[in-house]
Amino acid sequence: MPAALRGLDRFEGRKRVVAEFERLGLRRRSKPHKLMVPRGDRSGVVIEPYLTDQWYVKIAPLAEPAIRAVENGDIRFVPENWSRTYFEWMRNIKDWCISRQLWWGHRIPAWYDDAGNIYVGRDEAQARARHGLAESVALRRDDDVVDLVLVGAVAVLDAGLAATDAGTQAVLPDQRAGHGLRHHFLLGRPDDHDGPEVHGRCPLPQKSTCTAWCATRKARRCRSPRATIIDPLDVVDGIDLAALLQAHTTGLMQPHLAPAIEKATRKAYPKSIAACSTDALRFSFASLATPERRHPLDLQRVAGYRNFCNKLWNAARFTLMTLEDADGRPQDAQLLTGPAEFSVADRWIVSRLGQTLADVDAAFRDYRFDFAATALYEFTWYSFCDWYLELTKPVLQSPESSDAQKRGTRRTLATVLEALLRALHPLTPYITEEIWQRVAPHAGRHQAPPGAALPGGNPSIMTAPWPRASDAPRDATAERDIAWIQQVVLGIRQIRGEMDISPAKKLPVLLENAAPGDRQCATEHSAFLARLAGLESLRLLDPGEVAPPAATALVGEMKVLVPMAGLIDARAELERLGKRRAKAEAELAKARAKLSNENFVRNAPAEVVAQENARIADFETQLRGFEEQAARVRALLEAS
C-alpha cells in the first residue's frame, strides 16, 4: 500500500484512491453502485472484515471429563432429554475464541517484546519471572480483552476453590465470613439438602436443570428479531404504548421490519403494559417451568400473579392488625408463652400447611418448579386467605371467646404466615422479605421489636431455615370437619346465587337426613356456619319431620334446606330445578352408556369402572333430590 494512504480512515482512503486514478489518467468513468453494507445494530457504523490474530482456548481436553461426568451419572440433566443436546455440543465442540477487540474489560494476560515473542502470566511480574526476563526488557501488553463469559467462569471457579479451602460447604462464598451463597440459592434450603456438593477442590453439581425458551403467546422465541420482544423491566415497572413502540422499532438489524413489528406490538399491547412487580414476574416464570421446550408468556398471567402478591400483602395486613395495636405493639404480650386453645380451623390450617410443604419439597426434589408454585399458590389463595382468615373472625371478634382461644388463633396466624413466607421466598423474594421482617418477631423467629418496617439489625429471611413439613403435623379430624363446613357454606352460597338472595340477608337453614357425624359437626361448628354463611338460625330436623318447601343443597346424604316462603319466586325456582334435572339426566345417560359398552367395561381399569358406577349413583341421588324439591315448590305454588 502506498505510504500516503497508510493509516487513513477507509472512507477518506477511497476518496484519495479515486483522486489518484484521476490524476494519473487511469479513471475511465464512475457510476453510483448500491451495496448491502452491514451496520452495527447499536452504533449504526459500517462493519467491514478486518483480519486480526485472536486468542483461543483449546476446549476438547476440557470437554472430555465433562462428558464422562454425565455418562457416569455424576451429573444428571432434568429433563433427561437435554443430555442428548449436551453430548452433541461436547462431542462436536470447537476451540473457543476468547479475545475481544473492545475498549473495556479484562485485558488478555499476554505481553510481547520487541521481537514479537509472547509471554503469558497472571500479571507482568509473573510473566517476567516465568521466562527470566530482566526489567530492562521492554514488554507491551496485548490490547485485546477477554470474553466476559470466560471472566465469569474463572471467577466462579476461583470462588468455589476458595470456599473449599475455607471449609464452607458452599458452591460460592458470601461476602460475610462463615456464610455461603448456598444459604441464599438452591431454593433457600441451607440443610437437609441433596443438591450441589463440593467434591475435592471443584464444585460439582449432581443435577442440572434446563429451562425452556420463553416465547410470545404465539409460541415464537422472544430472541427472534421478528418477535415483539419484551424487556423484563417493562413488565416489572410498566411502560406506555409510545415508549414500547419506540423500544421495539429502534436500532433494528432489519429496519424494513419496523412497520410489521409496530403493527404486531399494537395488536399485542393495545394500550400499555401495567406494572406487575419483580415478584409477579418471577412467580410467573416458576409456574411456567414445565418440561416443555417452550413456554408462551402471557402478560395476563403475570398480572394474575401480581394479584396474588396483592392477596398475600392484604393477608399480612389483616394478620398484623390482629397481632398489633395501632402503635405497632403486640396486643398479647404472652402470645408465644401463654396458655392457648386451638380451634378446629387452627388445627386445619396447620395440617394443610404441612401437606403443602411436603408437596413443595417433592416438587423441588424433582425440579418441578411449576408444581411447587402451584401448591404454594393454592394454599395461599384458597386455604389461607379465602378460608382460614374468615374462620378466624368468629374466634377473634366474638366476646364469648376466651383469651386462650384468641391467643391460639393469633399464634396460628403468626406461625403459619411466617412459615408460608419462608416457603414462598425463593419464588417471591422481595415481598416476602418485607412482610417477614414484621411478622417474624410475632412467630418467635427473632427478638427485634415488632411494629417497625425493616427494623435495623434484623436477620434476613434468606438466612432463616427452610420450613419443615414435620413441624406442621397432619390432622385428619380437623380436615374432615372443615371440609364439612366448606361444603355446607358453599351449598348455602350456591342457593343464594341461584335464587338471587342478597348476601346481607340472614337465612334460616334446616338440615335434613343428618347422620350422627353431621349432627356433631353442626353442633360444634355452628358459630363458623353462622358467620361464613350468614345464618339467622340453624336447626336439625327430627327423623320423619316433614320439611317445608325449601331450596336444597346436598352434602353427601344430608340435605341443606333454605325455606322458600317469602324468599323465592316459585315459578322461577321450578324452571331452575328443571334445568338442573335435565343436566343431571344427560350426565347420567352418558355414564350409563359407558357401562353398557362391553369393550369399555372389559378394557378400562377397574378404578375407572368403579368411578363411573359412583357417578351413576350420585346422579341418581341428585335426581331424587330434584324431584322432591320440585314437589315442595309446586306445593308452595299451590298454597299461594
C-alpha positions, 0 to 999 in steps of 0.5 A, spaced: 500 500 500 502 506 498 505 510 504 500 516 503 494 512 504 497 508 510 493 509 516 487 513 513 480 512 515 477 507 509 472 512 507 477 518 506 482 512 503 477 511 497 476 518 496 484 519 495 484 512 491 479 515 486 483 522 486 489 518 484 486 514 478 484 521 476 490 524 476 494 519 473 489 518 467 487 511 469 479 513 471 475 511 465 468 513 468 464 512 475 457 510 476 453 510 483 453 502 485 448 500 491 451 495 496 448 491 502 453 494 507 452 491 514 451 496 520 452 495 527 445 494 530 447 499 536 452 504 533 449 504 526 457 504 523 459 500 517 462 493 519 467 491 514 472 484 515 478 486 518 483 480 519 486 480 526 490 474 530 485 472 536 486 468 542 483 461 543 482 456 548 483 449 546 476 446 549 476 438 547 481 436 553 476 440 557 470 437 554 472 430 555 471 429 563 465 433 562 462 428 558 464 422 562 461 426 568 454 425 565 455 418 562 457 416 569 451 419 572 455 424 576 451 429 573 444 428 571 440 433 566 432 434 568 429 433 563 433 427 561 432 429 554 437 435 554 443 430 555 442 428 548 443 436 546 449 436 551 453 430 548 452 433 541 455 440 543 461 436 547 462 431 542 462 436 536 465 442 540 470 447 537 476 451 540 473 457 543 475 464 541 476 468 547 479 475 545 475 481 544 477 487 540 473 492 545 475 498 549 473 495 556 474 489 560 479 484 562 485 485 558 488 478 555 494 476 560 499 476 554 505 481 553 510 481 547 517 484 546 520 487 541 521 481 537 514 479 537 515 473 542 509 472 547 509 471 554 503 469 558 502 470 566 497 472 571 500 479 571 507 482 568 511 480 574 509 473 573 510 473 566 517 476 567 519 471 572 516 465 568 521 466 562 527 470 566 526 476 563 530 482 566 526 489 567 530 492 562 526 488 557 521 492 554 514 488 554 507 491 551 501 488 553 496 485 548 490 490 547 485 485 546 480 483 552 477 477 554 470 474 553 466 476 559 463 469 559 470 466 560 471 472 566 465 469 569 467 462 569 474 463 572 471 467 577 466 462 579 471 457 579 476 461 583 470 462 588 468 455 589 476 453 590 476 458 595 470 456 599 473 449 599 479 451 602 475 455 607 471 449 609 464 452 607 460 447 604 458 452 599 458 452 591 460 460 592 462 464 598 458 470 601 461 476 602 460 475 610 465 470 613 462 463 615 456 464 610 455 461 603 451 463 597 448 456 598 444 459 604 441 464 599 440 459 592 438 452 591 431 454 593 433 457 600 434 450 603 441 451 607 440 443 610 437 437 609 439 438 602 441 433 596 443 438 591 450 441 589 456 438 593 463 440 593 467 434 591 475 435 592 477 442 590 471 443 584 464 444 585 460 439 582 453 439 581 449 432 581 443 435 577 442 440 572 436 443 570 434 446 563 429 451 562 425 452 556 425 458 551 420 463 553 416 465 547 410 470 545 403 467 546 404 465 539 409 460 541 415 464 537 422 465 541 422 472 544 430 472 541 427 472 534 428 479 531 421 478 528 418 477 535 415 483 539 420 482 544 419 484 551 424 487 556 423 484 563 423 491 566 417 493 562 413 488 565 416 489 572 415 497 572 410 498 566 411 502 560 406 506 555 404 504 548 409 510 545 415 508 549 414 500 547 413 502 540 419 506 540 423 500 544 421 495 539 422 499 532 429 502 534 436 500 532 433 494 528 438 489 524 432 489 519 429 496 519 424 494 513 421 490 519 419 496 523 412 497 520 410 489 521 413 489 528 409 496 530 403 493 527 404 486 531 406 490 538 399 494 537 395 488 536 399 485 542 399 491 547 393 495 545 394 500 550 400 499 555 403 494 559 401 495 567 406 494 572 406 487 575 412 487 580 419 483 580 415 478 584 409 477 579 414 476 574 418 471 577 412 467 580 410 467 573 416 464 570 416 458 576 409 456 574 411 456 567 417 451 568 414 445 565 418 440 561 416 443 555 421 446 550 417 452 550 413 456 554 408 462 551 408 468 556 402 471 557 402 478 560 395 476 563 398 471 567 403 475 570 398 480 572 394 474 575 400 473 579 401 480 581 394 479 584 396 474 588 402 478 591 396 483 592 392 477 596 398 475 600 400 483 602 392 484 604 393 477 608 399 480 612 395 486 613 389 483 616 394 478 620 398 484 623 392 488 625 390 482 629 397 481 632 398 489 633 395 495 636 395 501 632 402 503 635 405 497 632 405 493 639 403 486 640 396 486 643 398 479 647 404 480 650 404 472 652 402 470 645 408 465 644 408 463 652 401 463 654 396 458 655 392 457 648 386 453 645 386 451 638 380 451 634 378 446 629 380 451 623 387 452 627 388 445 627 386 445 619 390 450 617 396 447 620 395 440 617 394 443 610 400 447 611 404 441 612 401 437 606 403 443 602 410 443 604 411 436 603 408 437 596 413 443 595 419 439 597 417 433 592 416 438 587 423 441 588 426 434 589 424 433 582 425 440 579 418 441 578 418 448 579 411 449 576 408 444 581 411 447 587 408 454 585 402 451 584 401 448 591 404 454 594 399 458 590 393 454 592 394 454 599 395 461 599 389 463 595 384 458 597 386 455 604 389 461 607 386 467 605 379 465 602 378 460 608 382 460 614 382 468 615 374 468 615 374 462 620 378 466 624 373 472 625 368 468 629 374 466 634 377 473 634 371 478 634 366 474 638 366 476 646 364 469 648 371 467 646 376 466 651 383 469 651 386 462 650 382 461 644 384 468 641 391 467 643 391 460 639 388 463 633 393 469 633 399 464 634 396 460 628 396 466 624 403 468 626 406 461 625 403 459 619 404 466 615 411 466 617 412 459 615 408 460 608 413 466 607 419 462 608 416 457 603 414 462 598 421 466 598 425 463 593 419 464 588 417 471 591 423 474 594 422 481 595 415 481 598 416 476 602 422 479 605 418 485 607 412 482 610 417 477 614 421 482 617 414 484 621 411 478 622 417 474 624 418 477 631 410 475 632 412 467 630 418 467 635 423 467 629 427 473 632 427 478 638 427 485 634 421 489 636 415 488 632 411 494 629 417 497 625 418 496 617 425 493 616 427 494 623 435 495 623 439 489 625 434 484 623 436 477 620 434 476 613 429 471 611 434 468 606 438 466 612 432 463 616 431 455 615 427 452 610 420 450 613 419 443 615 413 439 613 414 435 620 413 441 624 406 442 621 403 435 623 397 432 619 390 432 622 385 428 619 379 430 624 380 437 623 380 436 615 374 432 615 370 437 619 372 443 615 371 440 609 364 439 612 363 446 613 366 448 606 361 444 603 355 446 607 357 454 606 358 453 599 351 449 598 348 455 602 352 460 597 350 456 591 342 457 593 343 464 594 346 465 587 341 461 584 335 464 587 338 471 587 338 472 595 342 478 597 348 476 601 346 481 607 340 477 608 340 472 614 337 465 612 334 460 616 337 453 614 334 446 616 338 440 615 335 434 613 337 426 613 343 428 618 347 422 620 350 422 627 357 425 624 353 431 621 349 432 627 356 433 631 359 437 626 353 442 626 353 442 633 360 444 634 361 448 628 355 452 628 358 459 630 363 458 623 356 456 619 353 462 622 358 467 620 361 464 613 354 463 611 350 468 614 345 464 618 339 467 622 338 460 625 340 453 624 336 447 626 336 439 625 330 436 623 327 430 627 327 423 623 320 423 619 319 431 620 316 433 614 320 439 611 317 445 608 318 447 601 325 449 601 331 450 596 336 444 597 343 443 597 346 436 598 352 434 602 353 427 601 346 424 604 344 430 608 340 435 605 341 443 606 334 446 606 333 454 605 325 455 606 322 458 600 316 462 603 317 469 602 324 468 599 323 465 592 319 466 586 316 459 585 315 459 578 322 461 577 325 456 582 321 450 578 324 452 571 331 452 575 330 445 578 328 443 571 334 445 568 338 442 573 334 435 572 335 435 565 343 436 566 343 431 571 339 426 566 344 427 560 350 426 565 347 420 567 345 417 560 352 418 558 355 414 564 350 409 563 352 408 556 359 407 558 357 401 562 353 398 557 359 398 552 362 391 553 369 393 550 369 399 555 367 395 561 372 389 559 378 394 557 378 400 562 381 399 569 377 397 574 378 404 578 375 407 572 369 402 572 368 403 579 368 411 578 363 411 573 358 406 577 359 412 583 357 417 578 351 413 576 349 413 583 350 420 585 346 422 579 341 418 581 341 421 588 341 428 585 335 426 581 331 424 587 333 430 590 330 434 584 324 431 584 322 432 591 324 439 591 320 440 585 314 437 589 315 442 595 315 448 590 309 446 586 306 445 593 308 452 595 305 454 588 299 451 590 298 454 597 299 461 594 
